[in-house]
Structure formats: structure tokens, C-alpha cells
Amino acid sequence: MSDSSTARLQLRGITKQYPGCLANDRIDLSIEPGEIHALLGENGAGKSTLMKIIYGVTQPDAGQIVWQGEPVVMRDPAQARERGIGMVFQHFSLFETLTVAENIALALGAAAGSPRQLEPKIREVSKRYGMPLEPHRLVHSLSIGERQRVEIVRCLMQDIKLLILDEPTSVLTPQEADDLFVTLRRLAGEGCSILFISHKLNEVRALCQTATVLRGGKVSGDCIPAECSDLQLARLMVGDAEGLEAEYPKAEGAAPFLRVERLSWHNADPFGVSLREVDLEVRAGEIVGIAGVAGNGQDELLALLSGERPLVPSEGDTIRFLGDPVAHLRPDARRRHGMAFVPAERLGHGAVPSMSLADNALLTAYQQRGMLGKGLIQRSRVKAFAERIIQRFAVKTPDAETTAASLSGGNLQKFILGREILQQPKLLIAAHPTWGVDVGAAAAIHRALIELRDAGAAILVISEDLEELFQISDRIAALSHGALSAQYPTASTTPAEVGRWMAGQFDTRIPASTPAA
């Protein structure tokens, strides 16, 4: 451990106990000025709790924080920001009904100026760091990737000394992540310390000089990431490395389950994306991946496919499922047809934060046999279903009555995906299925998707993670400015080519022939 006189931040014996869970167990950690330090660990290892303690969101039960050589008590985030600590949370902390500028002004305080006064600086900072933002836009109109940009830019507008990043690249393309790394290296070169949490081990190896590994709330080891392989880092985090480097055979789909033909949709939101003549087919027994930079129509396409934005009956032929028009149907009706959905946003969209896991399981699975009887909820069956999800997908939680908000992001993601998969849908549409999930959990999710595919289901995965799409997809396409490229077998293309599609450079290759229904 570094001498406290030179370290920017030292944690000594930090301990935090929650009911039924020792989140942090006597953790020691030290970060030097200008150091990019990774914090690794599987979901539920205690990483987010530790970051919240540093940022003043949560108070430790024991231990000491030493900031620039002086013991301190970080009472709240405002005090942390005054000391030059900024944090980008995995779950966004933005007010959806306010503009980008208003959100940033709230975080910086009255001394920084009014939202209008901050607008030129927001534009300048966001442009300089390759994350352009429009200060007038309301947050609720932003895509997930754009909201992430707001969080990062908000921190960069402070006189930052320590920047804490919790899964900052979860919804960024490889190109965007590379741009962010240029920014982070520049900040580190200027003396800013960076604490970096990521489950993308290739990023950790490329960016971070040192790493601390947590397992079960304790420090299990330290390492220099550049001297380790991804597999070695994964073993430090999860112990058992089985399946972490799996290569799945590609499948050729059978009959078309989902067909989208010339789907055009005008978005009345001036900051939204309109869809332009989208053609898409997902067949039984295959996974189709859709890549794209955040904000290019992924949210709009998902809303139209799930029924959150139903079309008028006259437009019903644009989306067909098993030959029947469904574009005019609402989500519950589509679910009765055998469709299931995993939304991009976990809390508030995929799950109700204040409700138990059992009740969250019931929200989409109530149509399953045995959940309801004579108008009454069959609580024992609901609980059994939730417990089956927890056991099958290794969700770390005390029990099925735990609230969704109390789970780590990765564990909640496993629960939501498991809830949909265990309903054995004919078609599963999943957005960012492994966003913020550790390598072990991601491998388990991928195996579950492949098993569902091999059982004959059709699966559509929308993701900004090209590595994931190439690993599990049988065919792949890309969205750019509301237009969808043709779909091609994944084995016949490359990440570089898909990257060009993501930039709107669609080629003229003829897609592989479509098998007859």
C-alpha cells in the first residue's frame, strides 16, 4: 500500500453490512495521482457499494477514508464533489423531465451558473471529448448511450481530481470507447486519478495500470492488467473459468417467425429518430443481432416490436409474427402470441424498483399456467417461479421477497432475462442482454440464449457490443439513422464491415436467400 502522504485516496478497513449481506469486508485500497486503477469482481462482489462510500452516497460501518493525506468523512455527494470527486453511476442519476443543461447545473451547484450560462461550456466540453450533446434536449428523449454521455460530461465539467466510472462503456461502441479512453488517458496525464469498473476485461487490460479484485466483499488480490490475459483476470474474479471463452456453432434458421416489411414510422419527437423502410426477418432456431451506435433508432424499433408503440390497424401488415399481423397489438396481446421482451433499461422499465422479485416475476409471467386462479394470484406458484429464476441464473439475492432495487445491476439483469427465457417464448427480443454483467454471468446468459435458440425459438438481440454480437449471432445487421442494413451471416462478415454499416455505409451485397416458410 502506498504512503498516505503521496496517495490521492486511501481506504483502510472499509466495512459495510446490509441485512443478510456483508457487502464490504475490511477493504484496503490506494490510488495515486494520475493513476488509472481498475476495480474488478463479479456481480455482487461489493464494487458499487465501495464506490458509493467513496462518493458519500453510503456511509461505512467501519474503516477510514484518507483523502490527499487527511482522514475525512464523506457525508454526501456534494461534499465529495467539493473535494474534486466525480462519479458516473451504472444506473443513471438524471431527472428525465429536465434538460441536459438543467441536470448538469443541478449537479454543479449555483456557483457554476444557470443552465443557459452553462450551455456553451457543455457544447465545448462534450465536443472536445468526442461525446456531443445538445444542452436543450430533455433527458427522457435521450437514448441510453446519450444519457451516459451526460453523466460523463457532467463530471468532466468539474475541477476533477478523482473520477469514478462504473461500467462507463456498457452502451458505447468500440469506437466510442476508444475515444473515451483517449480522454481518460489525457485526464490521467494531467494528474487526475481514475477508478474504473468494467466487466470488459480487454478494456481493463488496455487502459488500467493496476487492478484490485474483489470477491465476496473482500479484496482477493491485486494485479497489473497488462501482464494478464482476459482468462487470467476472469479466474481472479470468478474462480471457475468454465465457459468464459466459449465459441458457439452458427445455426441456420428455419421458418420465419418475425417478419418486418418496409416499416416506416415518423417520430413526432424532434429529438427522436424516425424509422425508414425497415426490413427484418428472424427465423426459428436462430439469433439475429442488430448493431448500432446509441441513438440511431434502437429504442424506437424495440418499442414498435414490443407493442409499447402500437401502430394503427391499417399498418398492421408491416410487422407479422407467425404470419399474423401484430403491429396494432399491445404488449400483453403480443405476449399471448408467444413473444417476450427484455428492455434496455432495467430499473423502472424491466422491473419496478420497489417491488419484490416475486412480484416482478409476476408482471410479465402472469399469463403462464398456474399463476392466476379464479381471479386470484397464486402466491406459492409465483414465488416458486421467482425462486426457479434465481437458482437457474445464479442471481445473488437473499430470497424472492427482496426488492429489485436492492440487487446489483448485473444480478437484476440476470433475473429479468431469466424471467423471460423461462417462459419459453417463441420469439425473444432482448436489448443489451449483458449490459453491466460480469464475465461469468455474461457467459451464463449467452449459454441460456443459445439453448433457447437450439430449442427452436427465434431471438433478436439489439446491442452496441460487437464482440457479443459476433459471438452469439447467426446473422447480423446494423441500424444507422433509422435505416437497417440487410442481414448477413455473421461468419461471412467482420467487425470492421459492420462498423461501416453502423456509420450508414450500407453495401449492395445480396443477402443470403430466405428459406420458404
Secondary structure, DSSP 8 states (H G I E B T S, - for coil): ---TTT-SEEEEEEEEEETTEEEEEEEEEEE-TT-EEEEE--TTSSHHHHHHHHHTSS--SEEEEEETTEEE---SHHHHHHTTEEEE-SS----TTSBHHHHHHHHH-GGG--HHHHHHHHHHHHHHTT----TTSBGGGS-HHHHHHHHHHHHHTS--SEEEEESTTTT--HHHHHHHHHHHHHHHHTT-EEEEE-S-HHHHHHH-SEEEEEETTEEEEEE-GGGS-HHHHHHHHHS--TTTT---------SEEEEEEEEEE---STTS--EEEEEEEEETTEEEEEE--TTSSHHHHHHHHHTSS---GGGGGGEEETTEE-TTS-HHHHHHTTEEEE-S-TBTTTB-TTSBHHHHHHHHHTTSTTSEETTEE-HHHHHHHHHHHHHHTT---S-TTSBGGGS-HHHHHHHHHHHHHTT--SEEEEESTTTT--HHHHHHHHHHHHHHHHTT-EEEEE-S-HHHHHHH-SEEEEEETTEE---EEGGG--HHHHHHHHTT-------------
